[in-house]
Amino acid sequence: MTDSPGAISVEDKTAVVIGGTSGIGFEIARAFARNGADVVATSRSEDSVADAAAELRDLGAETTEVTCNVRDLESLENLKDAVVDELGGVDVLVNSAGSVAAAPVTEMTEDEWDQDIDICLSGVFRAIKVFGDAMDEGSIVNISSMSADQSREARAGYVSAKAGLNGLTRATAADLGPDIRVNAISPGFVKTELAGPKLEDGSEFREGVDERTPMDRVATPNEISGAALYLASDAASFTTGEIITIDGGYNNFSV
């Protein structure tokens, strides 16, 4: 408990961003670094981890280069041990690893289903299990999706995993409180390299999204990172078990 609201600051904190070498995760990692945190951005690719670490160092952050596969508990344990040994501990964990199998449910293979569930849901469970046990206090931020609350064609695994992730967020907030806060960010349509051509300017799908969105556009990754900064900071000292939607008003508007 604090006597007065804290600032939205992550200065001198150590953050681990899983799935942090591209898209929303990488922008969150950079935002943390720009605001004074030490940051470890990790994924399965050694080259991507090295490139991300170089940029984070240029922004003034202390970091270390460790790959991580959220489908492998030992990989997560190794990541945690490396961060604790080299940076002294963990204050913030961001879970941003993702997988999207684009297939109707009758055509989706069990391997595609298993991958979506294992990376987007079970992988977050593993990460929270490993890092929650290593954190005395701090903040865990899960990257969910507005798809958790929608009917989406050809996305059964992804939608199911993100709906489960929202439940996992609330349940682990109860387990880890009061010292560790657990929240989720639920982005709407965000223009990243993973979004593909559907969100390119002028596409039929993009025009439909813009028409329904009061902000009349899709988001950029840096517009998601501000919420992560807030949730990781002392300003969010009484915020836990929450799902913060950032969709430009898309879910609240119909045409």
Sequence and secondary structure as in RCSB ss.txt:
>XXXX:A:sequence
MTDSPGAISVEDKTAVVIGGTSGIGFEIARAFARNGADVVATSRSEDSVADAAAELRDLGAETTEVTCNVRDLES
LENLKDAVVDELGGVDVLVNSAGSVAAAPVTEMTEDEWDQDIDICLSGVFRAIKVFGDAMDEGSIVNISSMSADQ
SREARAGYVSAKAGLNGLTRATAADLGPDIRVNAISPGFVKTELAGPKLEDGSEFREGVDERTPMDRVATPNEIS
GAALYLASDAASFTTGEIITIDGGYNNFSV
>XXXX:A:secstr
  SS   S  TT EEEEET SSHHHHHHHHHHHHTT EEEEE S HHHHHHHHHHHHHTT         TT HHH
HHHHHHHHHHHHS  SEEEE       B TTT  HHHHHHHHIIIIIHHHHHHHHHHTT SSEEEEEE  GGGGS
  TTBHHHHHHHHHHHHHHHHHHHHHTTTEEEEEEEE  B  TTT GGGSTT HHHHHHHHH TTSS B THHHH
HHHHHHHSGGGTT  S EEEESTTGGG   
